[in-house]
Amino acid sequence: MFTIAAAAAELGTHPSHLARVFSQTYGIAPHNYLVGRRVDLARRCSSTAIVLPRRRRWRGSTTRLTSPATSVASSA
């Protein structure tokens, strides 16, 4: 993951200065820009049925979805 701090170090400037210049240049804060890009990607993927890999947030958690129980037809 590339961070503002890593970009600032690469450019030889302070992270807050880089964020300020980014905001002045593009009219949006770096964090808001990234959130917007993620939302755009999610919209494109949902409209084209592309499945993105899920990241685990907690160690050992499962993300398995279970299908609903099938109903048993009653004999009448």
PDB file of N, CA, C and O in Angstrom:
ATOM      1  N   MET A   1       0.849  -1.180   0.000  1.00  0.00           N
ATOM      2  CA  MET A   1       0.000   0.000   0.000  1.00  0.00           C
ATOM      3  C   MET A   1       0.891   1.238   0.000  1.00  0.00           C
ATOM      4  O   MET A   1       1.854   1.319   0.763  1.00  0.00           O
ATOM      5  N   PHE A   2       0.572   2.178  -0.840  1.00  0.00           N
ATOM      6  CA  PHE A   2       1.334   3.412  -0.956  1.00  0.00           C
ATOM      7  C   PHE A   2       0.652   4.480  -0.119  1.00  0.00           C
ATOM      8  O   PHE A   2      -0.544   4.719  -0.282  1.00  0.00           O
ATOM      9  N   THR A   3       1.387   5.121   0.768  1.00  0.00           N
ATOM     10  CA  THR A   3       0.820   6.108   1.667  1.00  0.00           C
ATOM     11  C   THR A   3       1.329   7.498   1.323  1.00  0.00           C
ATOM     12  O   THR A   3       2.293   7.653   0.573  1.00  0.00           O
ATOM     13  N   ILE A   4       0.668   8.506   1.883  1.00  0.00           N
ATOM     14  CA  ILE A   4       1.119   9.888   1.726  1.00  0.00           C
ATOM     15  C   ILE A   4       2.536  10.030   2.290  1.00  0.00           C
ATOM     16  O   ILE A   4       3.381  10.701   1.698  1.00  0.00           O
ATOM     17  N   ALA A   5       2.788   9.395   3.436  1.00  0.00           N
ATOM     18  CA  ALA A   5       4.115   9.468   4.049  1.00  0.00           C
ATOM     19  C   ALA A   5       5.183   8.874   3.132  1.00  0.00           C
ATOM     20  O   ALA A   5       6.273   9.432   3.004  1.00  0.00           O
ATOM     21  N   ALA A   6       4.870   7.742   2.493  1.00  0.00           N
ATOM     22  CA  ALA A   6       5.826   7.125   1.582  1.00  0.00           C
ATOM     23  C   ALA A   6       6.056   8.002   0.354  1.00  0.00           C
ATOM     24  O   ALA A   6       7.190   8.151  -0.100  1.00  0.00           O
ATOM     25  N   ALA A   7       4.993   8.578  -0.180  1.00  0.00           N
ATOM     26  CA  ALA A   7       5.125   9.470  -1.340  1.00  0.00           C
ATOM     27  C   ALA A   7       5.930  10.713  -0.968  1.00  0.00           C
ATOM     28  O   ALA A   7       6.779  11.161  -1.739  1.00  0.00           O
ATOM     29  N   ALA A   8       5.663  11.267   0.208  1.00  0.00           N
ATOM     30  CA  ALA A   8       6.387  12.455   0.659  1.00  0.00           C
ATOM     31  C   ALA A   8       7.868  12.143   0.842  1.00  0.00           C
ATOM     32  O   ALA A   8       8.723  12.949   0.474  1.00  0.00           O
ATOM     33  N   ALA A   9       8.174  10.986   1.405  1.00  0.00           N
ATOM     34  CA  ALA A   9       9.571  10.600   1.584  1.00  0.00           C
ATOM     35  C   ALA A   9      10.254  10.442   0.235  1.00  0.00           C
ATOM     36  O   ALA A   9      11.404  10.849   0.065  1.00  0.00           O
ATOM     37  N   GLU A  10       9.557   9.859  -0.714  1.00  0.00           N
ATOM     38  CA  GLU A  10      10.100   9.677  -2.065  1.00  0.00           C
ATOM     39  C   GLU A  10      10.379  11.020  -2.739  1.00  0.00           C
ATOM     40  O   GLU A  10      11.357  11.167  -3.473  1.00  0.00           O
ATOM     41  N   LEU A  11       9.504  12.001  -2.478  1.00  0.00           N
ATOM     42  CA  LEU A  11       9.656  13.331  -3.072  1.00  0.00           C
ATOM     43  C   LEU A  11      10.515  14.271  -2.242  1.00  0.00           C
ATOM     44  O   LEU A  11      10.856  15.363  -2.697  1.00  0.00           O
ATOM     45  N   GLY A  12      10.869  13.859  -1.027  1.00  0.00           N
ATOM     46  CA  GLY A  12      11.703  14.686  -0.168  1.00  0.00           C
ATOM     47  C   GLY A  12      10.968  15.854   0.455  1.00  0.00           C
ATOM     48  O   GLY A  12      11.539  16.930   0.630  1.00  0.00           O
ATOM     49  N   THR A  13       9.711  15.650   0.789  1.00  0.00           N
ATOM     50  CA  THR A  13       8.899  16.702   1.405  1.00  0.00           C
ATOM     51  C   THR A  13       8.149  16.146   2.603  1.00  0.00           C
ATOM     52  O   THR A  13       8.225  14.949   2.878  1.00  0.00           O
ATOM     53  N   HIS A  14       7.438  16.986   3.310  1.00  0.00           N
ATOM     54  CA  HIS A  14       6.682  16.574   4.493  1.00  0.00           C
ATOM     55  C   HIS A  14       5.296  16.086   4.058  1.00  0.00           C
ATOM     56  O   HIS A  14       4.722  16.644   3.123  1.00  0.00           O
ATOM     57  N   PRO A  15       4.744  15.052   4.719  1.00  0.00           N
ATOM     58  CA  PRO A  15       3.429  14.528   4.337  1.00  0.00           C
ATOM     59  C   PRO A  15       2.315  15.584   4.342  1.00  0.00           C
ATOM     60  O   PRO A  15       1.464  15.590   3.452  1.00  0.00           O
ATOM     61  N   SER A  16       2.319  16.469   5.332  1.00  0.00           N
ATOM     62  CA  SER A  16       1.249  17.476   5.369  1.00  0.00           C
ATOM     63  C   SER A  16       1.387  18.466   4.215  1.00  0.00           C
ATOM     64  O   SER A  16       0.383  18.952   3.695  1.00  0.00           O
ATOM     65  N   HIS A  17       2.608  18.766   3.814  1.00  0.00           N
ATOM     66  CA  HIS A  17       2.813  19.651   2.671  1.00  0.00           C
ATOM     67  C   HIS A  17       2.310  18.985   1.390  1.00  0.00           C
ATOM     68  O   HIS A  17       1.651  19.622   0.568  1.00  0.00           O
ATOM     69  N   LEU A  18       2.623  17.713   1.230  1.00  0.00           N
ATOM     70  CA  LEU A  18       2.170  16.983   0.048  1.00  0.00           C
ATOM     71  C   LEU A  18       0.644  16.931  -0.003  1.00  0.00           C
ATOM     72  O   LEU A  18       0.056  17.137  -1.064  1.00  0.00           O
ATOM     73  N   ALA A  19       0.003  16.661   1.124  1.00  0.00           N
ATOM     74  CA  ALA A  19      -1.466  16.625   1.171  1.00  0.00           C
ATOM     75  C   ALA A  19      -2.051  17.997   0.837  1.00  0.00           C
ATOM     76  O   ALA A  19      -3.054  18.093   0.129  1.00  0.00           O
ATOM     77  N   ARG A  20      -1.431  19.045   1.343  1.00  0.00           N
ATOM     78  CA  ARG A  20      -1.914  20.408   1.080  1.00  0.00           C
ATOM     79  C   ARG A  20      -1.776  20.757  -0.408  1.00  0.00           C
ATOM     80  O   ARG A  20      -2.701  21.311  -1.003  1.00  0.00           O
ATOM     81  N   VAL A  21      -0.634  20.437  -1.001  1.00  0.00           N
ATOM     82  CA  VAL A  21      -0.417  20.719  -2.420  1.00  0.00           C
ATOM     83  C   VAL A  21      -1.363  19.893  -3.288  1.00  0.00           C
ATOM     84  O   VAL A  21      -1.893  20.394  -4.279  1.00  0.00           O
ATOM     85  N   PHE A  22      -1.576  18.634  -2.921  1.00  0.00           N
ATOM     86  CA  PHE A  22      -2.517  17.782  -3.648  1.00  0.00           C
ATOM     87  C   PHE A  22      -3.909  18.406  -3.619  1.00  0.00           C
ATOM     88  O   PHE A  22      -4.576  18.492  -4.650  1.00  0.00           O
ATOM     89  N   SER A  23      -4.348  18.841  -2.440  1.00  0.00           N
ATOM     90  CA  SER A  23      -5.677  19.435  -2.291  1.00  0.00           C
ATOM     91  C   SER A  23      -5.811  20.717  -3.106  1.00  0.00           C
ATOM     92  O   SER A  23      -6.843  20.948  -3.737  1.00  0.00           O
ATOM     93  N   GLN A  24      -4.776  21.548  -3.095  1.00  0.00           N
ATOM     94  CA  GLN A  24      -4.819  22.792  -3.859  1.00  0.00           C
ATOM     95  C   GLN A  24      -4.812  22.524  -5.360  1.00  0.00           C
ATOM     96  O   GLN A  24      -5.487  23.221  -6.118  1.00  0.00           O
ATOM     97  N   THR A  25      -4.069  21.538  -5.785  1.00  0.00           N
ATOM     98  CA  THR A  25      -3.944  21.240  -7.209  1.00  0.00           C
ATOM     99  C   THR A  25      -5.191  20.582  -7.773  1.00  0.00           C
ATOM    100  O   THR A  25      -5.671  20.967  -8.839  1.00  0.00           O
ATOM    101  N   TYR A  26      -5.719  19.589  -7.064  1.00  0.00           N
ATOM    102  CA  TYR A  26      -6.829  18.799  -7.592  1.00  0.00           C
ATOM    103  C   TYR A  26      -8.186  19.168  -7.001  1.00  0.00           C
ATOM    104  O   TYR A  26      -9.217  18.679  -7.463  1.00  0.00           O
ATOM    105  N   GLY A  27      -8.193  20.023  -5.988  1.00  0.00           N
ATOM    106  CA  GLY A  27      -9.453  20.471  -5.406  1.00  0.00           C
ATOM    107  C   GLY A  27     -10.136  19.458  -4.516  1.00  0.00           C
ATOM    108  O   GLY A  27     -11.320  19.602  -4.210  1.00  0.00           O
ATOM    109  N   ILE A  28      -9.407  18.430  -4.092  1.00  0.00           N
ATOM    110  CA  ILE A  28      -9.970  17.386  -3.237  1.00  0.00           C
ATOM    111  C   ILE A  28      -8.834  16.814  -2.385  1.00  0.00           C
ATOM    112  O   ILE A  28      -7.698  16.705  -2.847  1.00  0.00           O
ATOM    113  N   ALA A  29      -9.146  16.454  -1.155  1.00  0.00           N
ATOM    114  CA  ALA A  29      -8.143  15.880  -0.262  1.00  0.00           C
ATOM    115  C   ALA A  29      -7.738  14.487  -0.757  1.00  0.00           C
ATOM    116  O   ALA A  29      -8.557  13.793  -1.360  1.00  0.00           O
ATOM    117  N   PRO A  30      -6.501  14.069  -0.516  1.00  0.00           N
ATOM    118  CA  PRO A  30      -6.049  12.754  -0.980  1.00  0.00           C
ATOM    119  C   PRO A  30      -6.939  11.604  -0.498  1.00  0.00           C
ATOM    120  O   PRO A  30      -7.235  10.685  -1.262  1.00  0.00           O
ATOM    121  N   HIS A  31      -7.361  11.656   0.761  1.00  0.00           N
ATOM    122  CA  HIS A  31      -8.222  10.592   1.290  1.00  0.00           C
ATOM    123  C   HIS A  31      -9.550  10.543   0.536  1.00  0.00           C
ATOM    124  O   HIS A  31     -10.014   9.463   0.171  1.00  0.00           O
ATOM    125  N   ASN A  32     -10.160  11.698   0.302  1.00  0.00           N
ATOM    126  CA  ASN A  32     -11.431  11.741  -0.425  1.00  0.00           C
ATOM    127  C   ASN A  32     -11.267  11.264  -1.864  1.00  0.00           C
ATOM    128  O   ASN A  32     -12.162  10.626  -2.418  1.00  0.00           O
ATOM    129  N   TYR A  33     -10.132  11.572  -2.460  1.00  0.00           N
ATOM    130  CA  TYR A  33      -9.840  11.094  -3.801  1.00  0.00           C
ATOM    131  C   TYR A  33      -9.804   9.565  -3.834  1.00  0.00           C
ATOM    132  O   TYR A  33     -10.412   8.944  -4.706  1.00  0.00           O
ATOM    133  N   LEU A  34      -9.085   8.959  -2.874  1.00  0.00           N
ATOM    134  CA  LEU A  34      -8.990   7.504  -2.829  1.00  0.00           C
ATOM    135  C   LEU A  34     -10.339   6.846  -2.571  1.00  0.00           C
ATOM    136  O   LEU A  34     -10.659   5.824  -3.178  1.00  0.00           O
ATOM    137  N   VAL A  35     -11.127   7.425  -1.679  1.00  0.00           N
ATOM    138  CA  VAL A  35     -12.458   6.871  -1.410  1.00  0.00           C
ATOM    139  C   VAL A  35     -13.304   6.921  -2.681  1.00  0.00           C
ATOM    140  O   VAL A  35     -14.007   5.962  -3.000  1.00  0.00           O
ATOM    141  N   GLY A  36     -13.236   8.029  -3.400  1.00  0.00           N
ATOM    142  CA  GLY A  36     -13.977   8.147  -4.657  1.00  0.00           C
ATOM    143  C   GLY A  36     -13.544   7.127  -5.683  1.00  0.00           C
ATOM    144  O   GLY A  36     -14.380   6.565  -6.391  1.00  0.00           O
ATOM    145  N   ARG A  37     -12.241   6.878  -5.774  1.00  0.00           N
ATOM    146  CA  ARG A  37     -11.743   5.868  -6.713  1.00  0.00           C
ATOM    147  C   ARG A  37     -12.245   4.479  -6.344  1.00  0.00           C
ATOM    148  O   ARG A  37     -12.604   3.689  -7.217  1.00  0.00           O
ATOM    149  N   ARG A  38     -12.270   4.184  -5.043  1.00  0.00           N
ATOM    150  CA  ARG A  38     -12.761   2.873  -4.596  1.00  0.00           C
ATOM    151  C   ARG A  38     -14.240   2.707  -4.889  1.00  0.00           C
ATOM    152  O   ARG A  38     -14.684   1.627  -5.279  1.00  0.00           O
ATOM    153  N   VAL A  39     -15.005   3.775  -4.704  1.00  0.00           N
ATOM    154  CA  VAL A  39     -16.438   3.721  -5.003  1.00  0.00           C
ATOM    155  C   VAL A  39     -16.649   3.518  -6.507  1.00  0.00           C
ATOM    156  O   VAL A  39     -17.494   2.720  -6.911  1.00  0.00           O
ATOM    157  N   ASP A  40     -15.890   4.232  -7.328  1.00  0.00           N
ATOM    158  CA  ASP A  40     -15.993   4.061  -8.782  1.00  0.00           C
ATOM    159  C   ASP A  40     -15.677   2.632  -9.190  1.00  0.00           C
ATOM    160  O   ASP A  40     -16.380   2.049 -10.016  1.00  0.00           O
ATOM    161  N   LEU A  41     -14.623   2.065  -8.615  1.00  0.00           N
ATOM    162  CA  LEU A  41     -14.260   0.683  -8.916  1.00  0.00           C
ATOM    163  C   LEU A  41     -15.367  -0.280  -8.504  1.00  0.00           C
ATOM    164  O   LEU A  41     -15.695  -1.209  -9.242  1.00  0.00           O
ATOM    165  N   ALA A  42     -15.939  -0.058  -7.329  1.00  0.00           N
ATOM    166  CA  ALA A  42     -17.023  -0.927  -6.859  1.00  0.00           C
ATOM    167  C   ALA A  42     -18.233  -0.833  -7.784  1.00  0.00           C
ATOM    168  O   ALA A  42     -18.874  -1.844  -8.069  1.00  0.00           O
ATOM    169  N   ARG A  43     -18.551   0.372  -8.254  1.00  0.00           N
ATOM    170  CA  ARG A  43     -19.675   0.533  -9.185  1.00  0.00           C
ATOM    171  C   ARG A  43     -19.420  -0.194 -10.498  1.00  0.00           C
ATOM    172  O   ARG A  43     -20.308  -0.865 -11.024  1.00  0.00           O
ATOM    173  N   ARG A  44     -18.211  -0.061 -11.025  1.00  0.00           N
ATOM    174  CA  ARG A  44     -17.885  -0.747 -12.283  1.00  0.00           C
ATOM    175  C   ARG A  44     -17.940  -2.248 -12.115  1.00  0.00           C
ATOM    176  O   ARG A  44     -18.459  -2.955 -12.979  1.00  0.00           O
ATOM    177  N   CYS A  45     -17.410  -2.742 -11.009  1.00  0.00           N
ATOM    178  CA  CYS A  45     -17.402  -4.186 -10.775  1.00  0.00           C
ATOM    179  C   CYS A  45     -18.803  -4.731 -10.570  1.00  0.00           C
ATOM    180  O   CYS A  45     -19.115  -5.830 -11.029  1.00  0.00           O
ATOM    181  N   SER A  46     -19.650  -3.974  -9.886  1.00  0.00           N
ATOM    182  CA  SER A  46     -21.014  -4.461  -9.652  1.00  0.00           C
ATOM    183  C   SER A  46     -21.836  -4.432 -10.933  1.00  0.00           C
ATOM    184  O   SER A  46     -22.739  -5.251 -11.099  1.00  0.00           O
ATOM    185  N   SER A  47     -21.543  -3.512 -11.837  1.00  0.00           N
ATOM    186  CA  SER A  47     -22.307  -3.446 -13.077  1.00  0.00           C
ATOM    187  C   SER A  47     -21.836  -4.467 -14.097  1.00  0.00           C
ATOM    188  O   SER A  47     -22.571  -4.785 -15.032  1.00  0.00           O
ATOM    189  N   THR A  48     -20.621  -4.989 -13.938  1.00  0.00           N
ATOM    190  CA  THR A  48     -20.103  -5.980 -14.885  1.00  0.00           C
ATOM    191  C   THR A  48     -19.939  -7.351 -14.252  1.00  0.00           C
ATOM    192  O   THR A  48     -19.381  -8.253 -14.876  1.00  0.00           O
ATOM    193  N   ALA A  49     -20.408  -7.520 -13.044  1.00  0.00           N
ATOM    194  CA  ALA A  49     -20.371  -8.803 -12.324  1.00  0.00           C
ATOM    195  C   ALA A  49     -18.949  -9.303 -12.093  1.00  0.00           C
ATOM    196  O   ALA A  49     -18.723 -10.513 -12.094  1.00  0.00           O
ATOM    197  N   ILE A  50     -17.997  -8.413 -11.897  1.00  0.00           N
ATOM    198  CA  ILE A  50     -16.628  -8.811 -11.547  1.00  0.00           C
ATOM    199  C   ILE A  50     -16.573  -8.973 -10.032  1.00  0.00           C
ATOM    200  O   ILE A  50     -17.041  -8.107  -9.292  1.00  0.00           O
ATOM    201  N   VAL A  51     -16.009 -10.065  -9.582  1.00  0.00           N
ATOM    202  CA  VAL A  51     -15.919 -10.326  -8.154  1.00  0.00           C
ATOM    203  C   VAL A  51     -14.524  -9.963  -7.679  1.00  0.00           C
ATOM    204  O   VAL A  51     -13.531 -10.485  -8.186  1.00  0.00           O
ATOM    205  N   LEU A  52     -14.452  -9.064  -6.700  1.00  0.00           N
ATOM    206  CA  LEU A  52     -13.177  -8.668  -6.118  1.00  0.00           C
ATOM    207  C   LEU A  52     -12.842  -9.578  -4.949  1.00  0.00           C
ATOM    208  O   LEU A  52     -13.744 -10.020  -4.238  1.00  0.00           O
ATOM    209  N   PRO A  53     -11.563  -9.867  -4.734  1.00  0.00           N
ATOM    210  CA  PRO A  53     -11.203 -10.679  -3.566  1.00  0.00           C
ATOM    211  C   PRO A  53     -11.475  -9.904  -2.287  1.00  0.00           C
ATOM    212  O   PRO A  53     -11.263  -8.693  -2.224  1.00  0.00           O
ATOM    213  N   ARG A  54     -11.944 -10.613  -1.272  1.00  0.00           N
ATOM    214  CA  ARG A  54     -12.239  -9.968   0.013  1.00  0.00           C
ATOM    215  C   ARG A  54     -11.025 -10.054   0.907  1.00  0.00           C
ATOM    216  O   ARG A  54     -10.329 -11.069   0.939  1.00  0.00           O
ATOM    217  N   ARG A  55     -10.780  -8.980   1.632  1.00  0.00           N
ATOM    218  CA  ARG A  55      -9.691  -8.986   2.606  1.00  0.00           C
ATOM    219  C   ARG A  55     -10.268  -9.340   3.954  1.00  0.00           C
ATOM    220  O   ARG A  55     -11.343  -8.865   4.320  1.00  0.00           O
ATOM    221  N   ARG A  56      -9.563 -10.167   4.692  1.00  0.00           N
ATOM    222  CA  ARG A  56     -10.004 -10.511   6.037  1.00  0.00           C
ATOM    223  C   ARG A  56      -9.654  -9.380   6.977  1.00  0.00           C
ATOM    224  O   ARG A  56      -8.544  -8.848   6.946  1.00  0.00           O
ATOM    225  N   ARG A  57     -10.597  -9.022   7.799  1.00  0.00           N
ATOM    226  CA  ARG A  57     -10.360  -7.952   8.760  1.00  0.00           C
ATOM    227  C   ARG A  57      -9.904  -8.499  10.108  1.00  0.00           C
ATOM    228  O   ARG A  57      -9.145  -7.852  10.829  1.00  0.00           O
ATOM    229  N   TRP A  58     -10.368  -9.679  10.433  1.00  0.00           N
ATOM    230  CA  TRP A  58     -10.001 -10.273  11.719  1.00  0.00           C
ATOM    231  C   TRP A  58      -9.358 -11.613  11.457  1.00  0.00           C
ATOM    232  O   TRP A  58      -9.776 -12.357  10.570  1.00  0.00           O
ATOM    233  N   ARG A  59      -8.352 -11.910  12.224  1.00  0.00           N
ATOM    234  CA  ARG A  59      -7.654 -13.186  12.065  1.00  0.00           C
ATOM    235  C   ARG A  59      -8.600 -14.334  12.398  1.00  0.00           C
ATOM    236  O   ARG A  59      -9.234 -14.352  13.453  1.00  0.00           O
ATOM    237  N   GLY A  60      -8.679 -15.278  11.493  1.00  0.00           N
ATOM    238  CA  GLY A  60      -9.497 -16.458  11.732  1.00  0.00           C
ATOM    239  C   GLY A  60     -10.969 -16.287  11.417  1.00  0.00           C
ATOM    240  O   GLY A  60     -11.751 -17.214  11.625  1.00  0.00           O
ATOM    241  N   SER A  61     -11.368 -15.119  10.918  1.00  0.00           N
ATOM    242  CA  SER A  61     -12.786 -14.944  10.605  1.00  0.00           C
ATOM    243  C   SER A  61     -13.099 -15.637   9.287  1.00  0.00           C
ATOM    244  O   SER A  61     -12.222 -15.814   8.441  1.00  0.00           O
ATOM    245  N   THR A  62     -14.330 -16.017   9.126  1.00  0.00           N
ATOM    246  CA  THR A  62     -14.738 -16.633   7.876  1.00  0.00           C
ATOM    247  C   THR A  62     -15.696 -15.708   7.159  1.00  0.00           C
ATOM    248  O   THR A  62     -16.449 -14.962   7.784  1.00  0.00           O
ATOM    249  N   THR A  63     -15.657 -15.766   5.863  1.00  0.00           N
ATOM    250  CA  THR A  63     -16.551 -14.930   5.069  1.00  0.00           C
ATOM    251  C   THR A  63     -17.470 -15.791   4.220  1.00  0.00           C
ATOM    252  O   THR A  63     -18.028 -15.318   3.230  1.00  0.00           O
ATOM    253  N   ARG A  64     -17.631 -17.050   4.601  1.00  0.00           N
ATOM    254  CA  ARG A  64     -18.445 -17.966   3.830  1.00  0.00           C
ATOM    255  C   ARG A  64     -19.920 -17.606   3.966  1.00  0.00           C
ATOM    256  O   ARG A  64     -20.424 -17.368   5.064  1.00  0.00           O
ATOM    257  N   LEU A  65     -20.582 -17.572   2.843  1.00  0.00           N
ATOM    258  CA  LEU A  65     -22.024 -17.320   2.849  1.00  0.00           C
ATOM    259  C   LEU A  65     -22.737 -18.660   2.776  1.00  0.00           C
ATOM    260  O   LEU A  65     -22.315 -19.553   2.041  1.00  0.00           O
ATOM    261  N   THR A  66     -23.791 -18.798   3.516  1.00  0.00           N
ATOM    262  CA  THR A  66     -24.548 -20.048   3.481  1.00  0.00           C
ATOM    263  C   THR A  66     -25.842 -19.809   2.711  1.00  0.00           C
ATOM    264  O   THR A  66     -26.428 -18.729   2.782  1.00  0.00           O
ATOM    265  N   SER A  67     -26.266 -20.792   2.001  1.00  0.00           N
ATOM    266  CA  SER A  67     -27.509 -20.673   1.241  1.00  0.00           C
ATOM    267  C   SER A  67     -28.684 -20.919   2.187  1.00  0.00           C
ATOM    268  O   SER A  67     -28.550 -21.655   3.164  1.00  0.00           O
ATOM    269  N   PRO A  68     -29.832 -20.307   1.901  1.00  0.00           N
ATOM    270  CA  PRO A  68     -30.994 -20.521   2.760  1.00  0.00           C
ATOM    271  C   PRO A  68     -31.440 -21.984   2.711  1.00  0.00           C
ATOM    272  O   PRO A  68     -31.274 -22.672   1.703  1.00  0.00           O
ATOM    273  N   ALA A  69     -31.996 -22.426   3.802  1.00  0.00           N
ATOM    274  CA  ALA A  69     -32.461 -23.819   3.863  1.00  0.00           C
ATOM    275  C   ALA A  69     -33.581 -24.021   2.857  1.00  0.00           C
ATOM    276  O   ALA A  69     -34.455 -23.170   2.691  1.00  0.00           O
ATOM    277  N   THR A  70     -33.537 -25.149   2.200  1.00  0.00           N
ATOM    278  CA  THR A  70     -34.590 -25.422   1.219  1.00  0.00           C
ATOM    279  C   THR A  70     -35.844 -25.851   1.957  1.00  0.00           C
ATOM    280  O   THR A  70     -35.785 -26.564   2.959  1.00  0.00           O
ATOM    281  N   SER A  71     -36.948 -25.416   1.455  1.00  0.00           N
ATOM    282  CA  SER A  71     -38.204 -25.787   2.102  1.00  0.00           C
ATOM    283  C   SER A  71     -38.632 -27.175   1.637  1.00  0.00           C
ATOM    284  O   SER A  71     -38.423 -27.566   0.489  1.00  0.00           O
ATOM    285  N   VAL A  72     -39.217 -27.878   2.538  1.00  0.00           N
ATOM    286  CA  VAL A  72     -39.680 -29.223   2.244  1.00  0.00           C
ATOM    287  C   VAL A  72     -41.152 -29.142   1.884  1.00  0.00           C
ATOM    288  O   VAL A  72     -41.959 -28.607   2.644  1.00  0.00           O
ATOM    289  N   ALA A  73     -41.491 -29.668   0.737  1.00  0.00           N
ATOM    290  CA  ALA A  73     -42.898 -29.625   0.297  1.00  0.00           C
ATOM    291  C   ALA A  73     -43.706 -30.576   1.159  1.00  0.00           C
ATOM    292  O   ALA A  73     -43.347 -31.740   1.342  1.00  0.00           O
ATOM    293  N   SER A  74     -44.779 -30.069   1.671  1.00  0.00           N
ATOM    294  CA  SER A  74     -45.633 -30.919   2.514  1.00  0.00           C
ATOM    295  C   SER A  74     -46.555 -31.745   1.638  1.00  0.00           C
ATOM    296  O   SER A  74     -47.065 -31.264   0.626  1.00  0.00           O
ATOM    297  N   SER A  75     -46.759 -32.962   2.024  1.00  0.00           N
ATOM    298  CA  SER A  75     -47.662 -33.823   1.241  1.00  0.00           C
ATOM    299  C   SER A  75     -49.078 -33.603   1.737  1.00  0.00           C
ATOM    300  O   SER A  75     -49.369 -33.778   2.920  1.00  0.00           O
ATOM    301  N   ALA A  76     -49.947 -33.222   0.834  1.00  0.00           N
ATOM    302  CA  ALA A  76     -51.346 -32.944   1.223  1.00  0.00           C
ATOM    303  C   ALA A  76     -52.298 -33.820   0.492  1.00  0.00           C
ATOM    304  O   ALA A  76     -53.508 -33.722   0.696  1.00  0.00           O
TER     305      ALA A  76
END
